[in-house]
Amino acid sequence: MAEIKIALAGNPNSGKTTLFNALTGSNQFVGNWPGVTVEKKEGRLKKSDGVTVVDLPGIYSLSPYTPEEIVARSFLVGERPDVILNIVDGTNLERNLYLTTQLIELGIPVVIAINMMDVVNKAGDKIDIERLSKELGCKIVEISALKETGIAEAADVAIAAASEGATGYQPFFSGIVEHALAHIEEAAVHERPQAQQRWYSLKIFERDQKVLEELKLDKKILDHIEADITAVEKNLDDDAESIIINERYLYVESVLSRCYTRKNKGKLSVSDRIDRILTNRILALPIFAVIMFLVYYISVSTVGSWATAWVGEGIFGDGNWNFFGLSLPGIPQLITNALPGNCPPWLSSLILNGIVAGVGGVLSFVPQILVLFLMLSFLEACGYMSRIAFLMDKIFRKFGLSGKSFIPILVGTGCGVPGIMASRTIENEKDRRMTVITTTFIPCSAKLPIIAMIAANVFGGAWWVAPSAYFAGIAAIVVSGIMLKKTKLFASETTPFVMELPAYHMPTFGNVMRATWERGWSFIKKAGTVILLSTIVIWTLSRFGVTANGFGFDVDMADKALENSILGMIGKGVAWIFAPLGFGDLETVVATLMGLMAKEEVVAVLDVLGYEGFTNNHLAGYSFLIFNLLCAPCFAAMGAIAREMNSAKWTAFAIGYQCAFAYTISLIIYQIGLAATGAMNIPGFIAALAVMAFMLVMIFRKGKKI
């Protein structure tokens, strides 16, 4: 069998990615499209030789406005895959079939996979698949990507369609439009392959600049065509592009009137009834706040906290741990027993006080992270998080941002790197840069151990610490958005936000667990690589320094005279910078600096150095928490910022702003907090008032004219 290439195309949230994963399994290759920072996914079809599946970005049309649309169109028109497998959300056929009409016009065989048919059937709606197939001139398969039903059949039908070729069927529009299109075909594209003439004619009618540049038509031909287009515009009293959009929807509406029967036509669906509460103008935000409060409360303060204590104090503790009634030795005890009696003290210390203490301290928080990811994965899979992005559009728009800026924030709760990369969906360059700068303010999985450590060790497991950290991140994004948007660097029109809202549904257990494990495993791998190497470096630098015999190594230096070590010297050199924030001691300064390598390092450093200085200084502890949540992210995320900014100056600005903003907020928290407790530091208090006044001026002043 010859090599077959299947292009997977569909609207965002239509189930395309779920279908791609089901079709390809682990046979996937991920990169970037050539010359464009949009993720490219390819995979080999499972149990089939010679079949490649290309997962195109989720798009609503083939108009070249967004990077995703440009990528999808360039691939389909330029490379012309053997067949297009078009994923259509059965609960929103009219919106999804708008893209289908454009795919059919390409002259490439199209197979439609109607997803979520289980939801359609449950609602009592009827889709006449056979008639719909005849109306559209495409083969149609019913599937459920989540339940993985109909997947194999869809692949088989697509392979068969690839060998049969395109049917030649095209959607037809009103007479006056078809008359103009016929003129364009005859005048401009009659030399093109027959299968491509319809698409090129439509693009010329829409005055698509990319197509016009490609065709390089003679001026006389262009003038003749322009007269036809102008006549249609004058007759229908609209611009050419809007006319075609309207014609497509009229065509889809006409087809569905003959093929689709709603049981409760005119009545609210289950999703609509739920949305009347969850996206209510008054209740939506309080409900979102309560849900996210519960997510962080459960993952950090209750279930997650209990599991983390069990792992940290048991598995990685010094004594025995209780495993369902059995008293078993912890890892430190097992290693101690396994080490030979003549083991050098430095090696024993490196293993126990360095590697086990550092890596174990980070891995102890895996239960909390898994609980957090489990709940977030459920909220995403059931359709709620899509509503939050839509809801946040209304709020962000008031601050000059769009709901598209909230998508990277949602992704960033797992890891800042994909969160930053998700900003690519924002067309407006200024909005995209601002989103890149602010996305990492949201607590990612690497910051969760810091939150949990402060909540447990400083505030005795207080319920409010973890949720406050999440909402502090949201507030930082909003405040930064307001201030930056009012500067000349970022002033611009708000990017419009269009998003498909999937029907609410109960996600499958397997998909939720798979998403949870993938995110959790990424965290664990990081602890086994970056954190492992970092703890060795930290342990080494804290044992080398000035000893009684000059510069050298002392296995107990970290316990006796940390300030004399290389690590201590570095810390002393910059400690004065952080003193106004309440944490100017060596351990916290070093932890903060190492946190730039990986945020988990903050916990690893304090575990290796055995720090307990925040126990009686809650204000300094919270200031430390906020600074490490808001300051520049880890090296990996900084690299992502550099790639997305594609400019050394903008990268430096982003990292500089993040650090300055974090410093400002921590300064305000600590110095105003000191004054409130009667321990005012006058210079620090004045500085805090000054920066707070500056921020208020920036927030309430009028923005720059665009």
Secondary structure, DSSP 8 states (H G I E B T S, - for coil): ---EEEEEEE-TTSSHHHHHHHHHTT-EEEEE-TTS-SEEEEEE-TT-TTEEEEE----S-SSTTSHHHHHHHHIIIII--SEEEEEEEGGGHHHHHHHHHHHHTTTS-EEEEEE-HHHHHHTT-EE-HHHHHHHHTSEEEE-BTTTTBSHHHHHHHHHHHHHH----------HHHHHHHHHHIIIIITTS-HHHHHHHHHHHHTT-HHHHHHH---HHHHHHHHHHHHHHHHHHTS-HHHHHHHHHHHHHHHHHHHHEE-TTTTS--HHHHHHHHHT-TTTHHHHHHHHHHHHHIIIIISHHHHHHHHIIIIITSSSEEEETTEEEE-HHHHHHHHS-TT--HHHHHIIIIIIIHHHHHHHTTHHHHHHHHHHHHHHHHHTHHHHHHHHHHHHHHHTT--GGGHHHHHHHTT-HHHHHHGGGG--SHHHHHHHHHHHTTS--TTTHHHHHHHHHHTTTT-TTHHHHHHHHHHHHHHHHHHHHHTSTTT------------------HHHHHHHHHHHHHHHHHHIIIIIHHHHHHHHHHTTEEEETTEEEE-TTHHHH-GGGBHHHHHHHHHHHHHGGGT--SHHHHHHHHHTTT-THHHHHHHHHHT--TTTT-HHHHHHHHHHHHHS---HHHHHHHHHHH--HHHHHHHHHHHHHHHHHHHHHHHHHHHHHTT---HHHHHHHHHHHHHHHHHHHS-----
